[in-house]
Amino acid sequence: MLHRRNPQLNANGELIHLLSIEGLPQAVLTQILDTASTFLSVNDREVKKVPLLRGKSVFNLFFENSTRTRTTFEIAAKRLSADVINLDIAKSSASKGESLLDTIANLSAMHADMFVVRHSESGAPHLIAQHCAPHVHVVNAGDGRHAHPTQGLLDMYTIRHFKRDFTQLSVAVVGDIVHSRVARSDIHGLSILGVPDIRAVGPKTLVPSDLREMGVRVCHDMAEGIRGADVIIMLRLQNERMSGALLPSASEFYKSYGLTPHKLALASPDAIVMHPGPINRGVEIDSTVADGRQSVILPQVTFGIAVRMAVMSTIAGNAA
Amino acid sequence: MRTMIRNGRVIDPASGRDQMADLVIAGDRIVAIGDKAADFEAERVIDARGLVVAPGLVDLAARLREPGQEHEGMLESELQAAAAGGVTSLVCLPDTDPVLDEPGLVEMLKFRARKLSRCRVFPLGALTRRLEGQVLTEMIELTEAGCVGFSQVDVPVTNTLVLMRALQYAATHGYTVWLRPQDAWLGQGVAAGGAVATRLGLTSVPVAAETIAMHTLFELVRITGVRLHLCRLSSAAGVALLRQAKAEGLAVSADVSVNSLHLTDVDIGYFNADMRLTPPLRQGADRDALRAALADGTIDALVSDHNPVAEDMKNLPFAEAEPGASGLELLLALALRWGADQGLPLTRTLARVTCDPVRVLGDALGSLASSAGRLVEGGVADICLFDPDVDWSVTPEQLCSQGKHTPFAFASTGMALRGRVRTTLVAGTIAFDQR
């Protein structure tokens, strides 16, 4: 079979879309994290704007609702001086039967420069990137179970901020991994950046054994999974998965995999606790841990703006 | 009309014949093969120098999309595709709209196909009404209308009591039941279970979806004595179960699609919807087991699994895209490629797309059973002439099929195919000619 170039990169190996962290060179990741740290200071200034995307139109295309993620992209784009158009497609064209590519063709005709796409189907941003005009950039803001690369990058930023060096770390990703695009993006990011010990922790219904082929140690026992870990990434458990064939109940999940102070004590004493939000207190994480001194959940949100600014300005500066 | 095909390499897989010979056709029959043809007065002479003269191919799985799905394919276009692929007999599937569960629909389809005289069409009837898995169809009447067997296509019968009774009823009348082994619940996914599906975040179909269904079906074959044809095997574990069942002496046969024979889930790449297929593409070890099983005859037939899909049904995110690919025109070249990879002689390669599928159809073919898929004196003149040495690459636009989607397009595989059909005769009449 033909070897295909990673569709996110141009012929010079520069990032033109951000669709997934998978397959990106380490240098590209590091450069985004470095750029993000320069933007962090912008967020502290009185006038929180830089003119990098002035005159550019960024369309937030949310085929699946997410006010939080959309807002962070909106803030990031506005701080880069872009014009931001929010389209809640879940409520408009898609419900009128318009196809995804027709929607994209229409918006392209309105001279969009960048699409930020959230979609319930894995691979939808790839399809859009493949079919949109060459000057248009696509940022994946979460597609199905596949990828959430900006969340992955902001998690990498957070880890680097608190732990400096990736090459000595043990990182545990805990919870509903099979349905989690965040987990996949984190795992790719961690392995590209050289983390030697990545653990996926949860019951067999939520942690498939195939993950081993992504370079992950699969642990079905919580104590084993977080013992000695330097970073613990808790995943959100969706309401609809709390009881059914995957899990009997939220409380039983909490009992076995919920992060309590008692379990956290098994991790490294200076371990940090992360969560992509929104958190379910008392389901995957205990309130005293979520609000405790080891929690970096709120810094993650702050870093998220800077990382998204870095991603948008990076890809906008590279031509197809 | 008397036709002479001269100077070709005549291959009849059933008898093992592989020799330079002339072949003489009178009306719809082959009347002579060999040098005794020399003094024959022909009205038409086809020069087959450099070509293989083989039986027309017999494809056990091709969707024609009629009735009801004409936006995806029509009889005219799909039977033209069959002729261009050297396919002279095909089995079409009952998952049309409406479903082929009424004799009138089957008669109409047979009638329309006969009028086009491009390819013989043998429909499978639905095993249950509307394929709903509840009520048996009128199998006797459907057989009289032209059905060669009964199938559920991609809709498993979940109620095992209904399934057992359907098999008992079919067994009573000696009908073959064609089922794709797939558990209804475990089968609900869009990619094969494994590292690729996990990495891409696609819902997955574990191998157990196939093997559990096979265990159930084999047990029901033992109980009911029905003759069972397993459609589109996809896994190494499934192959192993089939091998055991055949060793046990169960009346089972099986086919594999050109897709599963040549591709794996890795070919999905970056969500290439042309690789969205049913059953889903599995891993390299599965593909290798399928190839070996087809070579040693454990799997009886290679099928195109032709399913034309409209452009707008493929230009969707992977999971939403309609499964299927056009394959009739590629069946020969993909069979040849497999045969060459396995180091098989042409007679054995061609057997899997000619006489072996005819054996699967058996008595359901009626008087054709003794000569379809073969080159025999006195037999029907369904013939495929192909150039075994020409290299070509597949471009979607060149396909006769209304569906332009194939996972074997040169643009996505970079793979050239060797061997191309030049002339197809059905019942002694030229259905396709591109010499």
Interface residues (C-beta under 8 A of the other chain):
Chain A: M1 L2 R4 N6 P7 E22 S99 L100 L101 H119 E121 S122 G123 A124 H126 L127 H131 D143 G144 R145 H146 A147 V178 R181 R184 P208 D210 L211 E213 M214
Chain B: G193 G194 A195 A197 T198 R199 L200 G201 L202 V266 D267 G269 Y270 F271 A273 D312 N315 L316 P317 F318 A319 E320 S412 T413 G414 M415
